[in-house]
Amino acid sequence: MKTRIHFAPNYFYNPTHPITVALIGVGGTGSLMLARLARIDYALRQVGHPGLHVIAYDSDKVEPNNVGRQLYTVSDIGEYKVVNAVCKVNMTFGLQWEGIPMDALPDSEDVRANIIITCVDIASFRVQLAQSIRQPHKGSDYANGYYWLDLGNSRNTGQFVLGTLFNEERKMEREDFEMVDKLKNIIDFFPDLDAHDTPNLQGAGCAYSDKLNEQSLFINDVLVAHASDCLFRLLYHKQIQKHGAFVNLESGKVNSIGV
């Protein structure tokens, strides 16, 4: 049986500008993802790659129950999450990334980027986004869509899925592996995802103890580690064999999704 491999689009082999990323949501998952993106950017630049340029969106402000569970401290309370988080990585790594203190709209220019990353609780947003990017934008290199990376979790479980937005005619006949161009996105796997927008799954408590009961303290960390590694492999090695995974902290299992 041949090994199935997905190769990055042609543009990723010699980009003329930093790969643009639209990061939607900088809460429990998104704030951690932002920090990982900064590390990815730094690593890529060390090998001559132009790196990443991230524009992040979130209208929420830091609340007391975010401290310790997200990438915020007590002194951050009351500030816009996205402005606070982006300023931190900009100062640390000398970047000029952008933080927009507004919610991104699934059918707007907010989601015009080479890579879209969604770290949102609202499943209906992801369903609407899937519809709006069905026909990817084609224009400037900055706005051309290539991938959609979605991360989501409940109390002890989570998943990430990297789906393709591009179509390139590429033919490669090899005896040792099978080339896979199209990668399914989260909606391809779960067409009824918006049915999961319920308090039982998303949580309804406001106290810190409520949040810890509703969601494991480290589910976001584990999920982001796997998702960012997948993204780094794609950008650095230009190929991946896995494009997602299901994580379960209770069982300690990670079930990968092959391309």
TIROTI-774859 format. One line per field, with one value per residue: residue number from 0; residue in three letters; x, y, z of N, C-alpha, C in turn. Coordinates in steps of 0.05 Angstrom, whole numbers, plus 5000, padded with zeros to 4 digits. Example, Ala and Ser with C-alpha at 12.3 -4.5 7.8 and 13.67 -1.06 7.14 Angstrom:
n <- 0; 1
res <- ALA; SER
n_c1 <- 5264; 5257
n_c2 <- 4886; 4955
n_c3 <- 5156; 5142
ca_c1 <- 5246; 5273
ca_c2 <- 4910; 4979
ca_c3 <- 5156; 5143
c_c1 <- 5264; 5258
c_c2 <- 4934; 5001
c_c3 <- 5156; 5157
END
This chain:
n <- 0; 1; 2; 3; 4; 5; 6; 7; 8; 9; 10; 11; 12; 13; 14; 15; 16; 17; 18; 19; 20; 21; 22; 23; 24; 25; 26; 27; 28; 29; 30; 31; 32; 33; 34; 35; 36; 37; 38; 39; 40; 41; 42; 43; 44; 45; 46; 47; 48; 49; 50; 51; 52; 53; 54; 55; 56; 57; 58; 59; 60; 61; 62; 63; 64; 65; 66; 67; 68; 69; 70; 71; 72; 73; 74; 75; 76; 77; 78; 79; 80; 81; 82; 83; 84; 85; 86; 87; 88; 89; 90; 91; 92; 93; 94; 95; 96; 97; 98; 99; 100; 101; 102; 103; 104; 105; 106; 107; 108; 109; 110; 111; 112; 113; 114; 115; 116; 117; 118; 119; 120; 121; 122; 123; 124; 125; 126; 127; 128; 129; 130; 131; 132; 133; 134; 135; 136; 137; 138; 139; 140; 141; 142; 143; 144; 145; 146; 147; 148; 149; 150; 151; 152; 153; 154; 155; 156; 157; 158; 159; 160; 161; 162; 163; 164; 165; 166; 167; 168; 169; 170; 171; 172; 173; 174; 175; 176; 177; 178; 179; 180; 181; 182; 183; 184; 185; 186; 187; 188; 189; 190; 191; 192; 193; 194; 195; 196; 197; 198; 199; 200; 201; 202; 203; 204; 205; 206; 207; 208; 209; 210; 211; 212; 213; 214; 215; 216; 217; 218; 219; 220; 221; 222; 223; 224; 225; 226; 227; 228; 229; 230; 231; 232; 233; 234; 235; 236; 237; 238; 239; 240; 241; 242; 243; 244; 245; 246; 247; 248; 249; 250; 251; 252; 253; 254; 255; 256; 257; 258
res <- MET; LYS; THR; ARG; ILE; HIS; PHE; ALA; PRO; ASN; TYR; PHE; TYR; ASN; PRO; THR; HIS; PRO; ILE; THR; VAL; ALA; LEU; ILE; GLY; VAL; GLY; GLY; THR; GLY; SER; LEU; MET; LEU; ALA; ARG; LEU; ALA; ARG; ILE; ASP; TYR; ALA; LEU; ARG; GLN; VAL; GLY; HIS; PRO; GLY; LEU; HIS; VAL; ILE; ALA; TYR; ASP; SER; ASP; LYS; VAL; GLU; PRO; ASN; ASN; VAL; GLY; ARG; GLN; LEU; TYR; THR; VAL; SER; ASP; ILE; GLY; GLU; TYR; LYS; VAL; VAL; ASN; ALA; VAL; CYS; LYS; VAL; ASN; MET; THR; PHE; GLY; LEU; GLN; TRP; GLU; GLY; ILE; PRO; MET; ASP; ALA; LEU; PRO; ASP; SER; GLU; ASP; VAL; ARG; ALA; ASN; ILE; ILE; ILE; THR; CYS; VAL; ASP; ILE; ALA; SER; PHE; ARG; VAL; GLN; LEU; ALA; GLN; SER; ILE; ARG; GLN; PRO; HIS; LYS; GLY; SER; ASP; TYR; ALA; ASN; GLY; TYR; TYR; TRP; LEU; ASP; LEU; GLY; ASN; SER; ARG; ASN; THR; GLY; GLN; PHE; VAL; LEU; GLY; THR; LEU; PHE; ASN; GLU; GLU; ARG; LYS; MET; GLU; ARG; GLU; ASP; PHE; GLU; MET; VAL; ASP; LYS; LEU; LYS; ASN; ILE; ILE; ASP; PHE; PHE; PRO; ASP; LEU; ASP; ALA; HIS; ASP; THR; PRO; ASN; LEU; GLN; GLY; ALA; GLY; CYS; ALA; TYR; SER; ASP; LYS; LEU; ASN; GLU; GLN; SER; LEU; PHE; ILE; ASN; ASP; VAL; LEU; VAL; ALA; HIS; ALA; SER; ASP; CYS; LEU; PHE; ARG; LEU; LEU; TYR; HIS; LYS; GLN; ILE; GLN; LYS; HIS; GLY; ALA; PHE; VAL; ASN; LEU; GLU; SER; GLY; LYS; VAL; ASN; SER; ILE; GLY; VAL
n_c1 <- 5017; 5012; 5043; 5006; 5011; 5008; 5024; 5048; 5019; 5043; 5059; 5077; 5127; 5163; 5151; 5135; 5126; 5111; 5073; 5005; 4961; 4898; 4875; 4823; 4793; 4819; 4820; 4817; 4840; 4858; 4893; 4937; 4950; 4966; 5015; 5045; 5046; 5079; 5127; 5133; 5139; 5187; 5223; 5219; 5240; 5293; 5314; 5313; 5262; 5206; 5171; 5113; 5053; 5007; 4939; 4895; 4831; 4782; 4731; 4726; 4740; 4792; 4776; 4769; 4763; 4791; 4845; 4903; 4877; 4877; 4922; 4935; 4945; 4935; 4942; 4925; 4870; 4809; 4829; 4827; 4828; 4853; 4884; 4919; 4944; 4969; 5003; 5039; 5066; 5087; 5123; 5157; 5180; 5193; 5156; 5104; 5050; 4978; 4924; 4856; 4803; 4750; 4696; 4706; 4674; 4642; 4634; 4664; 4718; 4751; 4767; 4802; 4858; 4921; 4923; 4871; 4853; 4812; 4789; 4742; 4682; 4631; 4594; 4562; 4585; 4629; 4604; 4579; 4625; 4649; 4614; 4622; 4675; 4676; 4684; 4744; 4778; 4809; 4861; 4904; 4968; 4971; 4919; 4900; 4869; 4891; 4890; 4848; 4849; 4819; 4803; 4775; 4742; 4716; 4701; 4742; 4761; 4782; 4792; 4830; 4829; 4857; 4841; 4839; 4838; 4850; 4859; 4900; 4928; 4965; 5009; 5039; 5071; 5088; 5120; 5127; 5095; 5029; 5000; 4963; 4917; 4869; 4844; 4799; 4755; 4733; 4677; 4665; 4675; 4639; 4580; 4534; 4551; 4535; 4494; 4516; 4519; 4505; 4490; 4506; 4550; 4583; 4587; 4563; 4573; 4601; 4637; 4705; 4713; 4670; 4686; 4731; 4708; 4678; 4715; 4777; 4839; 4883; 4869; 4867; 4921; 4945; 4918; 4930; 4986; 4991; 4964; 4994; 5043; 5030; 5019; 5069; 5101; 5079; 5093; 5148; 5171; 5141; 5105; 5057; 5032; 4991; 4931; 4901; 4872; 4843; 4837; 4841; 4840; 4826; 4831; 4881; 4893; 4911; 4883; 4902; 4887; 4893; 4919
n_c2 <- 4976; 5043; 5102; 5157; 5225; 5295; 5352; 5418; 5477; 5504; 5558; 5562; 5542; 5580; 5634; 5703; 5739; 5748; 5693; 5701; 5703; 5694; 5698; 5678; 5692; 5695; 5669; 5617; 5577; 5606; 5647; 5618; 5594; 5638; 5652; 5606; 5612; 5656; 5633; 5596; 5631; 5657; 5613; 5599; 5644; 5640; 5605; 5630; 5637; 5680; 5683; 5695; 5734; 5758; 5772; 5783; 5771; 5790; 5808; 5807; 5824; 5816; 5776; 5761; 5704; 5686; 5687; 5649; 5606; 5621; 5657; 5702; 5751; 5775; 5830; 5842; 5844; 5871; 5893; 5892; 5828; 5813; 5857; 5861; 5809; 5807; 5851; 5833; 5789; 5818; 5853; 5817; 5787; 5825; 5839; 5861; 5849; 5848; 5867; 5863; 5891; 5868; 5825; 5777; 5771; 5718; 5721; 5763; 5810; 5799; 5746; 5737; 5710; 5675; 5631; 5610; 5610; 5584; 5593; 5588; 5587; 5584; 5543; 5552; 5595; 5572; 5539; 5577; 5602; 5561; 5559; 5609; 5608; 5571; 5581; 5601; 5664; 5698; 5736; 5785; 5761; 5763; 5754; 5707; 5645; 5586; 5547; 5523; 5521; 5492; 5492; 5460; 5446; 5408; 5390; 5350; 5334; 5345; 5372; 5382; 5405; 5410; 5438; 5442; 5498; 5508; 5494; 5459; 5435; 5382; 5333; 5273; 5217; 5165; 5107; 5098; 5129; 5159; 5216; 5266; 5315; 5345; 5363; 5347; 5393; 5417; 5419; 5384; 5336; 5340; 5355; 5373; 5409; 5456; 5440; 5430; 5475; 5485; 5498; 5455; 5434; 5478; 5505; 5543; 5569; 5622; 5631; 5619; 5567; 5541; 5543; 5510; 5462; 5456; 5453; 5423; 5443; 5440; 5424; 5458; 5472; 5422; 5410; 5454; 5447; 5401; 5418; 5463; 5439; 5408; 5449; 5474; 5433; 5431; 5482; 5483; 5433; 5426; 5386; 5338; 5282; 5275; 5310; 5327; 5314; 5277; 5290; 5263; 5275; 5246; 5191; 5193; 5188; 5201; 5207; 5207; 5240; 5217; 5241
n_c3 <- 5000; 4982; 5010; 5029; 5012; 5021; 4984; 4990; 4959; 4896; 4902; 4954; 4955; 4938; 4961; 4951; 4990; 5060; 5084; 5089; 5145; 5172; 5234; 5272; 5329; 5393; 5443; 5490; 5457; 5412; 5432; 5449; 5401; 5372; 5396; 5382; 5327; 5322; 5338; 5297; 5254; 5267; 5265; 5211; 5186; 5199; 5163; 5114; 5094; 5080; 5122; 5165; 5163; 5207; 5217; 5268; 5297; 5344; 5388; 5443; 5512; 5562; 5617; 5688; 5693; 5650; 5660; 5667; 5644; 5592; 5549; 5583; 5635; 5703; 5702; 5652; 5650; 5628; 5582; 5510; 5483; 5434; 5420; 5463; 5462; 5411; 5413; 5452; 5425; 5383; 5408; 5432; 5389; 5351; 5311; 5264; 5267; 5263; 5305; 5309; 5343; 5335; 5315; 5266; 5203; 5170; 5114; 5094; 5078; 5118; 5120; 5080; 5063; 5058; 5092; 5134; 5201; 5248; 5312; 5345; 5386; 5367; 5328; 5284; 5258; 5233; 5197; 5163; 5145; 5116; 5073; 5050; 5032; 4994; 4941; 4931; 4940; 4887; 4871; 4889; 4912; 4967; 4985; 4965; 4977; 5009; 5050; 5104; 5171; 5225; 5294; 5349; 5412; 5468; 5535; 5552; 5504; 5436; 5369; 5309; 5242; 5179; 5120; 5048; 5003; 4951; 4881; 4841; 4781; 4784; 4767; 4785; 4780; 4818; 4845; 4899; 4931; 4941; 4913; 4944; 4933; 4949; 5012; 5063; 5098; 5164; 5160; 5120; 5146; 5188; 5173; 5200; 5239; 5264; 5297; 5345; 5375; 5433; 5503; 5536; 5511; 5498; 5546; 5601; 5649; 5690; 5732; 5756; 5775; 5751; 5697; 5698; 5710; 5664; 5624; 5611; 5639; 5606; 5554; 5510; 5503; 5489; 5442; 5409; 5405; 5372; 5326; 5309; 5299; 5255; 5218; 5216; 5194; 5143; 5123; 5128; 5111; 5067; 5057; 5081; 5119; 5153; 5167; 5208; 5273; 5328; 5395; 5460; 5525; 5571; 5559; 5539; 5486; 5418; 5357; 5293; 5231; 5169; 5105
ca_c1 <- 5000; 5027; 5040; 4991; 5025; 4998; 5045; 5040; 5016; 5067; 5067; 5090; 5155; 5179; 5133; 5147; 5118; 5103; 5048; 4985; 4945; 4876; 4869; 4797; 4790; 4844; 4812; 4832; 4856; 4870; 4915; 4959; 4957; 4981; 5043; 5058; 5050; 5103; 5150; 5136; 5149; 5216; 5238; 5220; 5258; 5321; 5323; 5310; 5234; 5196; 5155; 5084; 5040; 4981; 4918; 4878; 4805; 4767; 4719; 4724; 4760; 4802; 4760; 4784; 4763; 4809; 4873; 4913; 4865; 4885; 4949; 4932; 4952; 4917; 4945; 4912; 4841; 4797; 4839; 4818; 4845; 4869; 4904; 4938; 4960; 4985; 5024; 5058; 5083; 5102; 5145; 5176; 5193; 5198; 5137; 5084; 5025; 4955; 4902; 4831; 4784; 4724; 4691; 4708; 4649; 4649; 4632; 4676; 4746; 4766; 4776; 4818; 4886; 4931; 4914; 4851; 4853; 4789; 4790; 4717; 4664; 4606; 4596; 4548; 4604; 4646; 4587; 4577; 4651; 4653; 4599; 4633; 4701; 4673; 4698; 4765; 4785; 4833; 4869; 4932; 4980; 4965; 4892; 4893; 4864; 4902; 4883; 4831; 4855; 4799; 4808; 4752; 4744; 4696; 4714; 4767; 4768; 4784; 4802; 4837; 4827; 4868; 4829; 4849; 4821; 4861; 4859; 4922; 4932; 4992; 5011; 5064; 5069; 5110; 5113; 5131; 5074; 5006; 4998; 4935; 4914; 4847; 4841; 4773; 4755; 4717; 4649; 4664; 4673; 4615; 4561; 4515; 4567; 4520; 4476; 4531; 4518; 4488; 4503; 4519; 4576; 4599; 4590; 4546; 4581; 4619; 4657; 4729; 4708; 4652; 4702; 4749; 4690; 4668; 4737; 4803; 4857; 4904; 4859; 4875; 4950; 4951; 4906; 4946; 5012; 4988; 4956; 5016; 5063; 5021; 5023; 5098; 5111; 5070; 5107; 5177; 5177; 5124; 5089; 5046; 5018; 4968; 4921; 4883; 4873; 4824; 4852; 4825; 4858; 4819; 4842; 4909; 4897; 4909; 4878; 4908; 4871; 4911; 4911
ca_c2 <- 5000; 5068; 5123; 5181; 5250; 5320; 5371; 5446; 5489; 5514; 5584; 5559; 5534; 5604; 5657; 5729; 5756; 5731; 5679; 5715; 5686; 5707; 5683; 5686; 5684; 5693; 5660; 5594; 5564; 5625; 5661; 5599; 5590; 5662; 5649; 5586; 5624; 5673; 5615; 5586; 5653; 5661; 5590; 5600; 5665; 5631; 5589; 5645; 5640; 5707; 5681; 5698; 5759; 5750; 5791; 5769; 5784; 5782; 5831; 5803; 5835; 5797; 5775; 5746; 5675; 5679; 5687; 5622; 5587; 5632; 5669; 5729; 5754; 5792; 5858; 5845; 5845; 5895; 5901; 5875; 5805; 5812; 5878; 5853; 5786; 5814; 5869; 5816; 5775; 5838; 5863; 5795; 5778; 5847; 5836; 5882; 5836; 5866; 5857; 5878; 5885; 5864; 5798; 5773; 5762; 5695; 5727; 5789; 5811; 5790; 5719; 5736; 5706; 5649; 5610; 5619; 5593; 5590; 5584; 5600; 5569; 5583; 5525; 5564; 5612; 5555; 5530; 5600; 5607; 5540; 5567; 5633; 5603; 5549; 5591; 5618; 5689; 5698; 5764; 5789; 5739; 5766; 5746; 5680; 5625; 5560; 5528; 5531; 5505; 5496; 5479; 5461; 5427; 5407; 5389; 5335; 5325; 5366; 5363; 5402; 5395; 5428; 5433; 5457; 5517; 5513; 5472; 5461; 5411; 5372; 5304; 5261; 5188; 5153; 5081; 5096; 5143; 5170; 5245; 5274; 5344; 5357; 5355; 5354; 5411; 5408; 5415; 5359; 5314; 5343; 5373; 5384; 5420; 5477; 5428; 5428; 5500; 5482; 5503; 5431; 5429; 5502; 5515; 5566; 5581; 5645; 5630; 5604; 5538; 5531; 5539; 5487; 5439; 5453; 5449; 5416; 5466; 5438; 5414; 5477; 5469; 5398; 5413; 5474; 5435; 5383; 5433; 5480; 5422; 5401; 5472; 5479; 5413; 5439; 5505; 5479; 5410; 5428; 5361; 5326; 5257; 5277; 5337; 5332; 5294; 5278; 5288; 5256; 5276; 5226; 5166; 5198; 5180; 5220; 5193; 5224; 5239; 5216; 5256
ca_c3 <- 5000; 4979; 5030; 5019; 5019; 5010; 4980; 4991; 4932; 4883; 4912; 4981; 4951; 4934; 4965; 4947; 5013; 5083; 5082; 5105; 5162; 5187; 5259; 5281; 5356; 5409; 5470; 5501; 5436; 5394; 5444; 5448; 5373; 5363; 5406; 5366; 5300; 5325; 5339; 5270; 5238; 5274; 5255; 5182; 5177; 5203; 5140; 5090; 5087; 5088; 5147; 5165; 5172; 5219; 5226; 5286; 5302; 5368; 5401; 5472; 5530; 5582; 5642; 5709; 5689; 5628; 5669; 5673; 5625; 5566; 5550; 5595; 5663; 5719; 5693; 5625; 5653; 5618; 5556; 5487; 5481; 5410; 5420; 5483; 5453; 5388; 5423; 5465; 5406; 5367; 5424; 5437; 5365; 5333; 5288; 5259; 5263; 5269; 5322; 5304; 5364; 5324; 5306; 5237; 5190; 5153; 5086; 5089; 5071; 5142; 5116; 5055; 5071; 5048; 5112; 5153; 5225; 5264; 5340; 5355; 5399; 5353; 5305; 5261; 5244; 5216; 5175; 5145; 5133; 5096; 5049; 5037; 5020; 4975; 4917; 4942; 4928; 4870; 4865; 4897; 4926; 4995; 4992; 4954; 4998; 5004; 5071; 5127; 5195; 5245; 5319; 5367; 5434; 5489; 5561; 5552; 5477; 5416; 5343; 5289; 5214; 5159; 5094; 5025; 4989; 4925; 4861; 4822; 4766; 4789; 4761; 4794; 4780; 4834; 4855; 4927; 4946; 4926; 4918; 4951; 4930; 4965; 5040; 5073; 5121; 5186; 5152; 5104; 5165; 5205; 5159; 5219; 5261; 5278; 5317; 5370; 5389; 5457; 5528; 5547; 5499; 5498; 5573; 5607; 5674; 5689; 5753; 5749; 5781; 5730; 5673; 5702; 5708; 5637; 5605; 5622; 5639; 5586; 5529; 5489; 5499; 5475; 5415; 5394; 5399; 5349; 5302; 5300; 5288; 5228; 5201; 5212; 5175; 5116; 5114; 5128; 5095; 5043; 5054; 5106; 5116; 5170; 5165; 5230; 5295; 5350; 5420; 5483; 5549; 5591; 5551; 5532; 5459; 5396; 5332; 5271; 5206; 5146; 5082
c_c1 <- 5017; 5022; 5026; 5005; 5011; 5021; 5033; 5036; 5042; 5077; 5083; 5119; 5174; 5162; 5148; 5141; 5112; 5076; 5027; 4967; 4923; 4869; 4844; 4792; 4816; 4838; 4830; 4850; 4872; 4894; 4940; 4969; 4973; 5010; 5058; 5064; 5075; 5128; 5155; 5148; 5179; 5233; 5241; 5240; 5287; 5332; 5317; 5281; 5224; 5178; 5126; 5076; 5012; 4964; 4898; 4853; 4792; 4757; 4718; 4746; 4768; 4785; 4776; 4785; 4780; 4838; 4880; 4902; 4872; 4912; 4947; 4938; 4932; 4918; 4932; 4882; 4830; 4806; 4827; 4838; 4864; 4890; 4927; 4956; 4978; 5008; 5046; 5077; 5099; 5126; 5166; 5193; 5199; 5181; 5119; 5057; 5002; 4934; 4878; 4811; 4755; 4721; 4692; 4681; 4656; 4649; 4645; 4705; 4763; 4778; 4790; 4847; 4895; 4923; 4894; 4852; 4830; 4791; 4766; 4700; 4639; 4608; 4583; 4566; 4621; 4630; 4584; 4603; 4656; 4638; 4611; 4660; 4700; 4686; 4720; 4771; 4810; 4839; 4898; 4942; 4974; 4938; 4884; 4891; 4875; 4893; 4864; 4837; 4835; 4806; 4783; 4754; 4720; 4712; 4741; 4776; 4769; 4793; 4812; 4836; 4838; 4857; 4840; 4828; 4830; 4858; 4881; 4924; 4961; 4992; 5039; 5060; 5093; 5101; 5113; 5110; 5052; 5002; 4968; 4934; 4893; 4847; 4814; 4775; 4736; 4688; 4645; 4662; 4648; 4596; 4541; 4528; 4552; 4500; 4490; 4532; 4498; 4503; 4517; 4547; 4594; 4603; 4574; 4554; 4600; 4641; 4681; 4725; 4690; 4668; 4720; 4733; 4681; 4690; 4763; 4822; 4877; 4895; 4868; 4904; 4957; 4942; 4923; 4974; 5011; 4982; 4979; 5039; 5056; 5026; 5052; 5109; 5103; 5087; 5137; 5185; 5162; 5108; 5080; 5033; 4993; 4957; 4900; 4887; 4851; 4839; 4833; 4843; 4852; 4832; 4872; 4914; 4895; 4906; 4881; 4889; 4891; 4901; 4896
c_c2 <- 5025; 5087; 5147; 5206; 5273; 5339; 5399; 5456; 5500; 5540; 5582; 5551; 5558; 5629; 5683; 5748; 5737; 5718; 5692; 5696; 5703; 5689; 5694; 5675; 5681; 5688; 5638; 5581; 5584; 5640; 5643; 5595; 5614; 5661; 5628; 5596; 5642; 5656; 5603; 5607; 5657; 5638; 5591; 5621; 5658; 5615; 5603; 5648; 5668; 5706; 5685; 5727; 5753; 5774; 5776; 5785; 5773; 5807; 5830; 5817; 5813; 5799; 5758; 5716; 5667; 5675; 5658; 5601; 5595; 5646; 5698; 5728; 5772; 5821; 5863; 5849; 5872; 5904; 5883; 5853; 5807; 5833; 5871; 5830; 5792; 5833; 5853; 5802; 5795; 5848; 5841; 5788; 5800; 5846; 5861; 5869; 5854; 5852; 5874; 5872; 5884; 5834; 5797; 5763; 5740; 5701; 5753; 5787; 5801; 5762; 5715; 5734; 5679; 5626; 5623; 5600; 5602; 5577; 5596; 5579; 5564; 5566; 5537; 5582; 5596; 5545; 5553; 5605; 5586; 5547; 5590; 5628; 5579; 5556; 5610; 5643; 5686; 5726; 5767; 5765; 5739; 5754; 5719; 5660; 5598; 5539; 5541; 5511; 5512; 5480; 5482; 5441; 5429; 5404; 5375; 5326; 5349; 5355; 5387; 5389; 5417; 5420; 5451; 5476; 5522; 5488; 5477; 5434; 5402; 5342; 5294; 5231; 5176; 5125; 5079; 5111; 5153; 5199; 5252; 5305; 5356; 5345; 5365; 5375; 5401; 5403; 5391; 5335; 5316; 5364; 5386; 5397; 5440; 5466; 5426; 5454; 5499; 5488; 5479; 5427; 5454; 5513; 5540; 5580; 5604; 5644; 5613; 5574; 5526; 5525; 5515; 5461; 5434; 5446; 5444; 5439; 5465; 5427; 5432; 5475; 5445; 5400; 5431; 5462; 5418; 5398; 5450; 5464; 5414; 5425; 5477; 5458; 5421; 5462; 5500; 5456; 5410; 5403; 5351; 5300; 5256; 5306; 5343; 5310; 5298; 5272; 5282; 5255; 5254; 5199; 5168; 5191; 5203; 5204; 5212; 5220; 5239; 5232; 5238
c_c3 <- 5000; 5002; 5017; 5030; 5006; 5008; 4980; 4963; 4922; 4895; 4939; 4978; 4948; 4937; 4962; 4970; 5036; 5078; 5100; 5120; 5175; 5210; 5271; 5309; 5371; 5439; 5479; 5481; 5420; 5406; 5444; 5420; 5363; 5372; 5389; 5337; 5300; 5325; 5311; 5252; 5242; 5262; 5225; 5172; 5181; 5179; 5113; 5080; 5095; 5113; 5144; 5172; 5181; 5225; 5242; 5292; 5327; 5381; 5431; 5487; 5551; 5608; 5662; 5704; 5665; 5637; 5677; 5654; 5596; 5570; 5560; 5625; 5677; 5709; 5666; 5627; 5645; 5591; 5534; 5484; 5457; 5409; 5440; 5473; 5430; 5396; 5437; 5446; 5389; 5382; 5428; 5412; 5345; 5308; 5286; 5252; 5272; 5286; 5319; 5325; 5355; 5317; 5276; 5227; 5170; 5123; 5078; 5081; 5094; 5137; 5090; 5063; 5059; 5066; 5131; 5176; 5242; 5291; 5354; 5368; 5383; 5327; 5280; 5245; 5225; 5192; 5154; 5131; 5111; 5070; 5035; 5023; 5001; 4948; 4927; 4926; 4911; 4862; 4870; 4912; 4956; 5003; 4982; 4976; 4990; 5025; 5092; 5149; 5216; 5270; 5337; 5389; 5452; 5515; 5561; 5524; 5458; 5390; 5327; 5262; 5196; 5132; 5073; 5014; 4960; 4907; 4841; 4807; 4768; 4785; 4769; 4797; 4795; 4844; 4885; 4944; 4928; 4933; 4922; 4950; 4949; 4993; 5050; 5096; 5142; 5179; 5135; 5123; 5182; 5192; 5178; 5243; 5277; 5298; 5344; 5385; 5412; 5482; 5540; 5537; 5501; 5526; 5578; 5633; 5670; 5709; 5744; 5753; 5760; 5704; 5675; 5701; 5679; 5617; 5619; 5619; 5615; 5559; 5506; 5483; 5482; 5446; 5398; 5387; 5374; 5324; 5291; 5289; 5259; 5209; 5195; 5192; 5146; 5106; 5111; 5109; 5068; 5037; 5081; 5099; 5133; 5168; 5187; 5251; 5314; 5375; 5443; 5507; 5569; 5584; 5544; 5503; 5440; 5370; 5309; 5247; 5183; 5123; 5062
END
